[in-house]
C-alpha cells in the first residue's frame, strides 16, 4: 500500500455535503477488495461437502449481520435499523439460495463461483440504474455476496483501525459506515453517493461529518495524507496549506458558536421581526429521518417522496403497504402536516415498468405515468386518503404541465373518495390538494392551476434545469445551472404572485429553499412555505427571525432589477455579511 502522497499543490474537490462539521486530519484509505477465487469443477462425490461449506458460510454471515443489527439498534435506536434488516432479508431469500444450491448440484462448480455468478445477476441489473436508491440497494447486494464468499474462504474483514482518521473510500455501505464508527472516525469522504445515500443518512445519525459524491477522491489521496473536510459546503481540500488550515479552523469555531445560538430556536416559529410568519418544513424520504426532523423543530413535512416505496422493486407496493407507511408518517408528525407527493417516477428514477426513451427527462414521468396507470394511481390515492383520517395529510401531484392533467388527477382522487365512502372507510373529505411547479409551462399557467388546487409547491431542481436548458448532472454545462439567474428569480416572482392572487399558498421544496443565501430573497418575494433538508432548518429559521418582512421585500425588489447572476449573488452576500457577521457564508 502506498503511503507517500504524490500531491504537492493544494487541491479543492467539490462534493455533496452529507453531514455537517469541519474536520482536519489524516486519511485512512478504506479499499474493499472483492474476494479472489477461481472457478473450479468439483466431483459428484464432493457435492455434499461443497453444500456444507455454503451452509456454514451462510450461517456465519447471518450471525455477523445479526450482531451488526444488534449493534445498530444500540447505537442508533430501533427506528433506524431497517437499512440493516435489508441485508438480512436478502440473505434469507429462500428462492435465491435454493437456486444457488441447485446450480452447484447440476453444474458441479465450486460454491464461490456459483454464489458470485447468481447474486451477480441481481447486482448488475441494479447497478445499471441511475436511481440513487436502487444503487444503494445494489451496494447492499454486493456486500452480502462478498460476505458469503469471504466466509466460504474463512477470511475476516477489516473493522479495527489505529488512531483518528478521515475515512476515504470509493463507496461505503450501511454496514461499513456503522462498523467503522466503532473507531475514532473523524469524518467520511466518498467518491459515490448522494444526500439520501446510506453514508449520508447514517453519518448524520452518528453525528460524524461527511461529504459524498466527490467522484475521484479515493484515487487522489494516500494513507496519512492531511486533508480538510467541510461537511457544510461539501468542499474537501487535499494538501491544505497552513493558511487554509487556519481559515477552516476559524470557520469551524464560527460554526460552533453559531450552532450554539441556533439551539434555542427549536420551538420558536419561523416569524420575521415584524411578525410575518411563514411555514418551515422538511423534505423527507425515509422514516429513519423523522426523529431528526422533529428534533430540528420542523413545522411539518413539506415533501414526502413516495417513490422511495417503489424504485428498485419488482412490483408496486400494495395499497396496504403504502397505507402503513403514510399512516406512520401522519402519526409521527401529528398534528403537523405531511404533504405526500404521488409517485414521481421516470426520468432518472428507476421504475417497476421501464421503457427505453431517448430523453427520459422529457418523457414518460411523474403525473404522466400515473394517469396512464389509473388502477395503480387510485390504489395510491386510496392509501393516502385512508391515512388522512387525522386531517394532517395533503396530497401533491408532480411534473404537471397542463390544466387537463390536474383535472384528471382530481377525478381519480374523487373516485378513490367515492370508493372509500361506499366501504365506510374514514378519510379526510377535505384533504388539501397541491401541484408541483417544476415545468416552465406550469409556471406560465400558475394562476389557472391555482384555481384548481389548494397550494403550489415550486420544485426548483427541475424548474431551473428546464428553464435554462441545463442538465446539472452534466459536468460540461453544470456551471450554467444558476439558481440566482435573473430569469429564474423573475420566474419565481411570477409563480408566487399568480398563486397568491388566486388565494392559494405557495411553497418551495427544491434545493433553493434550503440555501441560506436565498432565504431573504425568497421571503421578500412572498414565499409562504420553505421545505428544506432537515439539517438546514435551524439556520433558515435563524435568518427568517432576524429580518423584517418589509426589509426583505425591499431587498427582493432591488434584486429583481439586477441583470446577472454574479450581481445578484454579490448583493445577497453583502446583505448576509452585514446582517449575520457570525454566520459563515461561502
C-alpha positions as CSV (number, residue, x, y, z in Angstrom):
1,X,0.0,0.0,0.0
2,X,1.3,3.5,-0.9
3,X,2.0,5.8,1.9
4,X,3.6,8.8,0.1
5,X,1.4,11.4,-1.4
6,X,2.2,12.5,-5.0
7,X,0.2,15.7,-4.4
8,X,2.3,18.7,-3.8
9,X,-0.2,21.5,-4.5
10,X,-3.3,22.3,-2.6
11,X,-6.4,20.9,-4.4
12,X,-10.1,21.6,-3.7
13,X,-12.6,18.9,-4.5
14,X,-16.4,19.7,-4.6
15,X,-18.8,17.1,-3.4
16,X,-22.2,16.9,-1.7
17,X,-22.4,18.0,1.9
18,X,-24.0,15.0,3.6
19,X,-23.4,15.6,7.4
20,X,-22.3,18.9,8.9
21,X,-19.0,19.6,10.5
22,X,-15.4,20.7,9.7
23,X,-12.6,18.2,10.2
24,X,-8.8,18.4,9.6
25,X,-6.9,15.2,9.8
26,X,-5.1,12.2,8.3
27,X,-6.7,9.9,5.6
28,X,-7.4,6.2,6.1
29,X,-8.0,4.9,2.6
30,X,-10.6,2.2,3.0
31,X,-10.3,-0.1,0.0
32,X,-12.6,-3.0,0.0
33,X,-11.1,-5.8,-2.1
34,X,-13.5,-8.1,-3.7
35,X,-12.8,-11.7,-2.6
36,X,-10.4,-13.5,-5.1
37,X,-11.4,-17.0,-6.1
38,X,-11.2,-19.4,-9.1
39,X,-13.9,-21.2,-11.0
40,X,-13.3,-24.9,-10.1
41,X,-15.1,-28.1,-11.2
42,X,-15.9,-30.5,-8.5
43,X,-16.6,-34.2,-8.5
44,X,-20.1,-35.6,-7.8
45,X,-18.7,-37.1,-4.6
46,X,-17.7,-33.6,-3.4
47,X,-21.2,-32.0,-3.9
48,X,-22.3,-32.6,-0.3
49,X,-19.1,-31.2,1.1
50,X,-19.5,-28.1,-1.1
51,X,-23.1,-27.6,0.0
52,X,-22.0,-28.0,3.6
53,X,-19.3,-25.3,3.1
54,X,-22.0,-23.0,1.7
55,X,-24.4,-23.7,4.6
56,X,-21.7,-22.9,7.1
57,X,-20.8,-19.6,5.2
58,X,-24.5,-18.5,5.2
59,X,-24.9,-19.3,8.9
60,X,-21.7,-17.4,9.7
61,X,-22.8,-14.4,7.5
62,X,-26.2,-14.5,9.2
63,X,-24.6,-14.4,12.7
64,X,-22.4,-11.5,11.6
65,X,-25.3,-9.5,10.3
66,X,-27.4,-10.2,13.3
67,X,-24.6,-8.9,15.6
68,X,-24.4,-5.8,13.3
69,X,-28.2,-5.3,13.6
70,X,-27.9,-5.6,17.4
71,X,-25.1,-3.0,17.5
72,X,-27.1,-0.7,15.2
73,X,-30.1,-0.9,17.5
74,X,-28.0,0.0,20.5
75,X,-26.1,2.9,18.7
76,X,-28.9,4.3,16.6
77,X,-32.2,3.1,18.1
78,X,-34.8,0.6,16.9
79,X,-36.3,3.1,14.4
80,X,-33.1,3.3,12.3
81,X,-32.2,-0.4,11.8
82,X,-34.3,-1.1,8.7
83,X,-31.3,-0.3,6.5
84,X,-29.5,-3.2,8.1
85,X,-32.5,-5.6,8.0
86,X,-32.5,-5.4,4.2
87,X,-29.2,-7.3,4.0
88,X,-30.5,-10.0,6.4
89,X,-33.7,-10.3,4.3
90,X,-31.6,-10.8,1.2
91,X,-29.5,-13.5,3.0
92,X,-32.7,-15.2,4.0
93,X,-34.1,-15.3,0.4
94,X,-35.0,-19.0,0.0
95,X,-35.7,-18.7,-3.7
96,X,-32.2,-17.2,-4.4
97,X,-30.2,-19.7,-2.3
98,X,-32.3,-22.7,-3.5
99,X,-31.2,-21.7,-7.0
100,X,-27.6,-21.5,-5.8
101,X,-27.8,-25.0,-4.2
102,X,-29.4,-26.4,-7.4
103,X,-26.7,-24.9,-9.6
104,X,-23.9,-26.4,-7.5
105,X,-25.5,-29.8,-7.9
106,X,-26.3,-29.5,-11.6
107,X,-23.2,-27.7,-12.8
108,X,-20.7,-29.3,-10.4
109,X,-18.9,-26.0,-9.8
110,X,-17.4,-24.6,-6.5
111,X,-19.7,-22.6,-4.2
112,X,-17.7,-19.3,-4.6
113,X,-18.2,-19.3,-8.3
114,X,-21.9,-20.0,-8.2
115,X,-22.6,-17.5,-5.4
116,X,-20.7,-14.8,-7.3
117,X,-22.5,-15.6,-10.6
118,X,-26.0,-15.9,-9.3
119,X,-26.0,-12.9,-6.9
120,X,-24.1,-11.0,-9.6
121,X,-27.1,-11.1,-11.9
122,X,-29.1,-9.1,-9.4
123,X,-26.2,-6.8,-8.7
124,X,-25.6,-5.9,-12.4
125,X,-29.3,-5.1,-13.1
126,X,-29.5,-2.8,-10.1
127,X,-26.1,-1.2,-10.8
128,X,-27.3,-0.2,-14.3
129,X,-29.8,2.2,-12.7
130,X,-29.2,5.9,-12.4
131,X,-31.5,6.0,-9.4
132,X,-29.8,6.6,-6.1
133,X,-32.0,4.3,-4.0
134,X,-31.5,1.4,-6.4
135,X,-27.7,2.0,-6.5
136,X,-27.7,1.8,-2.7
137,X,-29.5,-1.5,-2.8
138,X,-27.0,-2.7,-5.4
139,X,-24.2,-2.0,-3.0
140,X,-26.1,-3.9,-0.2
141,X,-26.5,-6.9,-2.5
142,X,-22.8,-6.8,-3.4
143,X,-21.9,-6.6,0.3
144,X,-23.9,-9.8,1.0
145,X,-22.3,-11.6,-1.9
146,X,-18.8,-10.6,-0.8
147,X,-19.6,-11.5,2.9
148,X,-20.8,-15.0,1.9
149,X,-17.7,-15.6,-0.3
150,X,-15.4,-14.3,2.3
151,X,-16.9,-16.7,4.8
152,X,-16.6,-19.6,2.3
153,X,-12.9,-18.7,2.3
154,X,-12.8,-18.2,6.1
155,X,-11.4,-14.7,5.8
156,X,-12.1,-11.7,8.1
157,X,-12.9,-8.1,7.0
158,X,-11.1,-5.0,8.3
159,X,-13.1,-3.3,11.1
160,X,-10.5,-2.0,13.6
161,X,-8.3,1.0,12.8
162,X,-5.4,2.7,14.7
163,X,-5.7,6.3,15.7
164,X,-8.0,9.1,14.5
165,X,-8.7,9.3,10.8
166,X,-10.9,10.6,8.0
167,X,-12.2,7.5,6.1
168,X,-11.9,7.9,2.3
169,X,-13.4,5.3,0.1
170,X,-15.0,4.8,-3.3
171,X,-18.2,3.9,-1.6
172,X,-19.4,2.8,1.9
173,X,-22.3,0.5,2.6
174,X,-24.5,1.0,5.6
175,X,-22.6,-1.8,7.3
176,X,-19.2,-0.2,6.5
177,X,-20.4,3.2,7.8
178,X,-21.7,1.7,11.1
179,X,-18.8,-0.8,11.8
180,X,-16.1,1.8,11.1
181,X,-17.8,4.2,13.5
182,X,-16.6,1.9,16.3
183,X,-13.2,3.5,15.7
184,X,-12.2,7.1,16.2
185,X,-13.6,8.2,12.9
186,X,-13.3,12.0,12.2
187,X,-15.3,12.0,9.0
188,X,-16.3,10.1,5.9
189,X,-15.5,11.1,2.3
190,X,-16.6,9.0,-0.7
191,X,-16.5,9.1,-4.5
192,X,-20.1,8.0,-4.8
193,X,-23.4,8.7,-3.0
194,X,-25.9,11.5,-2.7
195,X,-27.8,13.3,0.1
196,X,-30.0,10.3,0.7
197,X,-27.3,7.6,0.5
198,X,-26.7,5.3,3.4
199,X,-23.5,7.0,4.2
200,X,-25.3,10.4,4.4
201,X,-28.2,9.2,6.4
202,X,-26.1,7.2,8.9
203,X,-23.3,9.8,9.3
204,X,-26.0,12.4,10.2
205,X,-27.5,9.9,12.7
206,X,-24.0,9.2,14.1
207,X,-23.1,12.9,14.1
208,X,-20.0,12.3,12.0
209,X,-19.2,14.9,9.3
210,X,-19.4,13.6,5.8
211,X,-19.0,14.6,2.1
212,X,-20.2,12.3,-0.6
213,X,-20.2,12.3,-4.4
214,X,-16.6,13.5,-4.7
215,X,-16.1,11.4,-7.8
216,X,-12.3,10.7,-7.6
217,X,-11.0,11.4,-4.0
218,X,-10.2,7.7,-3.4
219,X,-7.8,7.9,-6.4
220,X,-6.2,11.2,-5.4
221,X,-5.2,10.5,-1.7
222,X,-3.0,8.1,0.1
223,X,-2.9,6.9,3.7
224,X,-1.9,9.6,6.2
225,X,-2.4,12.5,3.8
226,X,-3.7,15.5,5.6
227,X,-7.0,16.8,4.3
228,X,-9.7,19.3,5.3
229,X,-13.3,18.1,5.1
230,X,-16.1,20.7,5.2
231,X,-19.5,19.0,5.7
232,X,-21.3,22.3,5.4
233,X,-20.2,23.4,1.9
234,X,-19.2,19.9,0.5
235,X,-15.6,21.0,-0.1
236,X,-12.6,18.7,0.6
237,X,-9.1,20.3,0.5
238,X,-6.2,18.0,-0.3
239,X,-2.7,19.0,0.9
240,X,-4.0,22.2,2.6
241,X,-1.6,25.0,3.3
242,X,-1.1,26.4,6.8
243,X,-3.1,29.4,5.7
244,X,-6.0,27.2,4.5
245,X,-5.9,25.1,7.7
246,X,-6.2,28.3,9.8
247,X,-9.0,29.5,7.7
248,X,-11.0,26.3,8.2
249,X,-10.2,26.2,11.9
250,X,-11.6,29.8,12.2
251,X,-14.7,28.8,10.2
252,X,-15.2,25.7,12.4
253,X,-15.1,27.9,15.5
254,X,-17.6,30.3,14.0
255,X,-19.9,27.5,13.2
256,X,-19.7,26.1,16.7
257,X,-20.6,29.5,18.1
258,X,-23.4,30.0,15.6
259,X,-24.9,26.5,16.2
260,X,-24.9,27.1,19.9
261,X,-27.0,30.2,19.2
262,X,-29.4,28.1,17.0
263,X,-30.1,25.5,19.7
264,X,-32.8,27.7,21.3
265,X,-34.7,28.1,18.1
266,X,-36.3,24.7,18.0
267,X,-39.7,25.6,19.4
268,X,-39.9,29.1,18.1
269,X,-41.9,30.0,15.0
270,X,-40.4,31.0,11.6
271,X,-41.5,34.6,12.0
272,X,-39.9,37.8,11.0
273,X,-39.2,40.7,13.3
274,X,-42.3,42.5,12.2
275,X,-44.4,39.3,12.8
276,X,-44.8,38.0,9.2
277,X,-45.0,34.2,9.7
278,X,-44.0,31.5,7.2
279,X,-44.1,27.7,7.4
280,X,-40.7,26.0,7.7
281,X,-41.0,22.3,6.8
282,X,-38.7,19.4,6.0
283,X,-38.2,17.2,2.9
284,X,-38.3,13.5,3.8
285,X,-37.7,10.2,2.1
286,X,-37.2,7.7,4.9
287,X,-38.9,7.1,8.2
288,X,-35.5,7.0,9.8
289,X,-35.3,10.8,9.3
290,X,-38.5,11.5,11.3
291,X,-36.9,11.8,14.8
292,X,-34.2,14.2,13.4
293,X,-36.9,16.2,11.6
294,X,-38.8,16.7,14.9
295,X,-35.7,17.5,16.9
296,X,-34.9,20.2,14.4
297,X,-38.3,21.9,15.0
298,X,-39.9,21.4,11.6
299,X,-43.5,22.7,11.1
300,X,-44.2,19.5,9.2
301,X,-43.1,17.6,6.1
302,X,-43.4,19.7,3.0
303,X,-42.4,16.9,0.7
304,X,-42.6,13.2,1.2
305,X,-41.1,11.4,-1.8
306,X,-43.4,8.4,-2.0
307,X,-41.4,6.9,-4.9
308,X,-38.9,5.6,-2.4
309,X,-41.5,2.9,-1.7
310,X,-41.3,1.7,-5.3
311,X,-37.9,2.3,-7.0
312,X,-35.8,-0.7,-7.5
313,X,-38.6,-3.2,-6.6
314,X,-40.1,-5.8,-9.0
315,X,-43.7,-4.9,-8.1
316,X,-45.6,-1.9,-7.0
317,X,-46.3,-1.8,-3.2
318,X,-49.8,-2.8,-2.3
319,X,-52.4,-0.4,-1.0
320,X,-51.9,-1.9,2.5
321,X,-48.1,-1.4,2.3
322,X,-48.5,2.2,1.2
323,X,-51.2,2.9,3.8
324,X,-49.0,1.6,6.6
325,X,-46.2,4.0,5.6
326,X,-48.4,7.0,5.1
327,X,-50.1,6.3,8.4
328,X,-46.8,6.1,10.2
329,X,-45.8,9.5,8.8
330,X,-49.1,11.1,9.8
331,X,-49.0,9.7,13.3
332,X,-45.3,10.6,13.8
333,X,-45.8,14.2,12.8
334,X,-49.3,14.8,14.2
335,X,-50.7,17.4,14.4
336,X,-48.2,18.9,11.9
337,X,-48.9,18.5,8.2
338,X,-47.4,15.9,5.9
339,X,-47.5,16.5,2.1
340,X,-47.3,13.2,0.2
341,X,-46.2,13.6,-3.4
342,X,-47.7,10.9,-5.6
343,X,-45.2,8.6,-7.3
344,X,-42.7,10.7,-9.3
345,X,-41.1,8.0,-11.4
346,X,-39.4,8.2,-14.7
347,X,-36.5,10.5,-15.8
348,X,-33.6,9.4,-13.6
349,X,-35.8,7.3,-11.3
350,X,-36.0,3.6,-12.0
351,X,-39.5,2.2,-12.5
352,X,-41.0,-1.2,-12.0
353,X,-42.1,-1.0,-15.6
354,X,-39.4,0.8,-17.6
355,X,-39.4,1.8,-21.2
356,X,-36.5,2.9,-23.4
357,X,-36.6,6.7,-24.1
358,X,-34.1,8.9,-25.9
359,X,-34.6,11.7,-23.4
360,X,-36.4,10.3,-20.3
361,X,-36.3,13.7,-18.5
362,X,-38.7,15.0,-21.2
363,X,-40.6,11.8,-21.4
364,X,-42.9,9.5,-19.5
365,X,-42.5,10.6,-15.9
366,X,-44.4,12.0,-12.9
367,X,-48.1,12.5,-13.3
368,X,-48.0,11.3,-16.9
369,X,-47.1,7.8,-15.8
370,X,-49.8,7.7,-13.1
371,X,-52.6,9.0,-15.4
372,X,-51.7,6.2,-17.8
373,X,-51.9,3.7,-14.9
374,X,-55.3,4.5,-13.3
375,X,-55.6,1.4,-11.2
376,X,-52.2,1.9,-9.6
377,X,-52.9,5.6,-9.2
378,X,-56.3,5.0,-7.5
379,X,-54.6,2.5,-5.2
380,X,-52.1,5.1,-4.1
381,X,-54.7,7.8,-3.6
382,X,-56.8,5.3,-1.5
383,X,-53.8,4.6,0.7
384,X,-53.1,8.4,1.1
385,X,-56.8,9.1,1.9
386,X,-57.0,6.2,4.4
387,X,-54.0,7.7,6.2
388,X,-55.6,11.1,6.2
389,X,-58.3,10.4,8.8
390,X,-56.5,12.6,11.4
391,X,-56.6,15.5,8.9
392,X,-52.9,16.3,8.7
393,X,-52.1,14.8,5.3
394,X,-52.1,16.6,2.0
395,X,-51.6,15.2,-1.5
396,X,-49.4,16.7,-4.2
397,X,-49.1,15.9,-7.9
398,X,-45.6,16.1,-9.6
399,X,-44.5,17.1,-13.1
400,X,-47.8,18.8,-14.0
401,X,-47.7,20.7,-17.3
402,X,-51.3,21.2,-18.2
403,X,-54.6,22.1,-16.5
404,X,-56.2,18.9,-18.0
405,X,-53.7,16.7,-16.1
406,X,-54.7,18.4,-12.8
407,X,-58.4,17.9,-13.5
408,X,-57.9,14.3,-14.5
409,X,-55.8,13.6,-11.3
410,X,-58.6,15.2,-9.2
411,X,-61.2,13.0,-10.9
412,X,-59.2,9.9,-9.8
413,X,-59.0,11.4,-6.3
414,X,-62.7,11.8,-6.3
415,X,-63.2,8.2,-7.4
416,X,-60.9,7.0,-4.6
417,X,-63.0,9.0,-2.1
418,X,-66.2,7.6,-3.6
419,X,-64.9,4.0,-3.2
420,X,-63.9,4.6,0.4
421,X,-67.2,6.2,1.3
422,X,-69.1,3.2,0.0
423,X,-66.8,0.9,2.1
424,X,-67.4,3.1,5.2
425,X,-63.6,3.8,5.5
426,X,-62.8,7.1,7.2
427,X,-60.8,9.7,5.4
428,X,-60.4,13.5,5.3
429,X,-63.1,14.6,2.9
430,X,-61.5,18.0,2.6
431,X,-57.9,16.8,2.1
432,X,-55.8,19.6,0.7
433,X,-54.5,19.1,-2.9
434,X,-51.5,20.7,-4.5
435,X,-49.3,20.6,-7.5
436,X,-45.6,20.9,-8.1
437,X,-44.4,23.8,-10.3
438,X,-41.3,22.3,-11.9
439,X,-42.1,22.6,-15.6
440,X,-42.0,26.1,-17.2
441,X,-45.4,25.6,-18.8
442,X,-46.9,25.1,-15.3
443,X,-45.2,28.3,-14.1
444,X,-46.8,30.2,-17.1
445,X,-50.3,29.0,-16.2
446,X,-49.8,29.2,-12.4
447,X,-52.9,31.3,-11.9
448,X,-55.0,28.7,-13.8
449,X,-53.6,25.8,-11.8
450,X,-54.2,27.8,-8.6
451,X,-57.9,27.9,-9.3
452,X,-57.9,24.0,-9.2
453,X,-55.8,23.4,-6.1
454,X,-55.2,24.5,-2.5
455,X,-51.4,25.1,-2.9
456,X,-48.5,25.3,-5.3
457,X,-45.0,24.0,-4.4
458,X,-42.1,25.1,-6.5
459,X,-39.6,22.3,-7.4
460,X,-36.6,24.4,-8.3
461,X,-34.3,21.5,-9.1
462,X,-36.2,20.6,-12.3
463,X,-37.7,24.1,-12.9
464,X,-34.2,25.7,-13.2
465,X,-32.9,22.8,-15.3
466,X,-35.8,23.1,-17.8
467,X,-35.9,26.9,-17.8
468,X,-32.1,27.3,-18.5
469,X,-31.8,24.1,-20.7
470,X,-29.0,22.8,-18.5
471,X,-28.5,19.3,-17.3
472,X,-27.0,19.9,-13.9
473,X,-25.6,16.4,-13.8
474,X,-23.5,17.2,-17.0
475,X,-20.1,18.4,-15.9
476,X,-19.6,20.2,-19.2
477,X,-22.5,22.6,-18.6
478,X,-23.2,22.3,-14.9
479,X,-21.8,25.8,-14.2
480,X,-24.7,27.2,-16.2
481,X,-27.2,25.8,-13.7
482,X,-27.7,29.0,-11.8
483,X,-30.4,29.3,-9.2
484,X,-29.8,33.1,-9.0
485,X,-30.0,33.6,-12.7
486,X,-32.2,36.7,-13.2
487,X,-34.6,34.6,-15.4
488,X,-35.1,32.2,-12.5
489,X,-35.7,34.9,-9.9
490,X,-38.2,36.7,-12.1
491,X,-39.9,33.4,-12.9
492,X,-40.2,32.7,-9.1
493,X,-41.8,36.1,-8.6
494,X,-44.4,35.3,-11.3
495,X,-45.3,32.0,-9.8
496,X,-45.6,33.3,-6.2
497,X,-47.6,36.4,-7.3
498,X,-50.0,34.5,-9.6
499,X,-50.7,31.8,-7.0
500,X,-51.3,34.2,-4.2
501,X,-53.5,36.4,-6.4
502,X,-55.8,33.4,-6.6
503,X,-55.8,32.8,-2.9
504,X,-53.6,29.8,-2.5
505,X,-50.4,29.5,-0.6
506,X,-47.1,29.0,-2.4
507,X,-44.2,26.9,-1.1
508,X,-40.9,25.7,-2.3
509,X,-39.4,22.2,-1.9
510,X,-36.4,22.4,-4.2
511,X,-32.8,22.8,-3.0
512,X,-33.0,26.6,-3.4
513,X,-35.4,26.7,-0.4
514,X,-32.6,25.4,1.8
515,X,-29.9,27.8,0.5
516,X,-29.2,30.4,3.3
517,X,-28.1,32.9,0.6
518,X,-31.6,32.7,-1.0
519,X,-33.7,32.9,2.2
520,X,-34.2,36.7,2.4
521,X,-34.8,36.9,-1.3
522,X,-37.5,34.2,-1.2
523,X,-39.0,35.7,1.9
524,X,-39.2,39.1,0.1
525,X,-40.8,37.5,-3.0
526,X,-43.6,36.4,-0.7
527,X,-42.9,32.7,-0.4
528,X,-45.3,31.2,2.2
529,X,-43.5,27.9,2.9
530,X,-39.9,26.7,2.8
531,X,-39.4,22.9,2.7
532,X,-35.7,22.0,3.2
533,X,-33.3,19.2,4.1
534,X,-33.7,18.7,7.9
535,X,-30.2,19.8,8.9
536,X,-30.8,23.3,7.4
537,X,-33.9,24.0,9.4
538,X,-32.3,25.9,12.3
539,X,-30.1,28.1,10.0
540,X,-33.0,29.1,7.7
541,X,-35.2,29.8,10.8
542,X,-32.5,32.0,12.3
543,X,-32.4,34.1,9.1
544,X,-36.1,34.5,8.9
545,X,-36.4,35.5,12.6
546,X,-33.6,38.1,12.2
547,X,-35.1,40.3,9.5
548,X,-38.2,42.4,8.9
549,X,-40.5,41.3,6.1
550,X,-40.6,44.9,4.8
551,X,-36.8,44.8,4.6
552,X,-36.8,41.5,2.7
553,X,-39.4,42.9,0.3
554,X,-37.0,45.9,-0.5
555,X,-34.1,43.5,-1.0
556,X,-36.2,41.3,-3.3
557,X,-37.3,44.4,-5.3
558,X,-33.7,45.5,-5.8
559,X,-32.5,42.0,-6.8
560,X,-35.2,41.9,-9.4
561,X,-33.6,45.0,-11.1
562,X,-30.2,43.3,-11.4
563,X,-29.2,41.7,-14.7
564,X,-26.7,39.0,-14.0
565,X,-26.3,36.1,-11.6
566,X,-23.0,37.5,-10.3
567,X,-24.6,40.8,-9.4
568,X,-27.4,39.1,-7.6
569,X,-25.1,36.7,-5.6
570,X,-22.7,39.6,-4.7
571,X,-25.6,41.7,-3.4
572,X,-27.1,38.9,-1.4
573,X,-23.7,38.0,0.1
574,X,-23.1,41.6,1.2
575,X,-26.6,41.7,2.8
576,X,-25.8,38.5,4.7
577,X,-22.4,39.6,5.9
578,X,-23.9,42.8,7.3
579,X,-26.8,41.2,9.0
580,X,-25.1,37.9,10.1
581,X,-21.4,38.6,10.6
582,X,-21.2,35.4,12.7
583,X,-22.7,33.2,10.0
584,X,-20.1,31.5,7.8
585,X,-21.1,32.3,4.2
586,X,-19.1,30.7,1.3
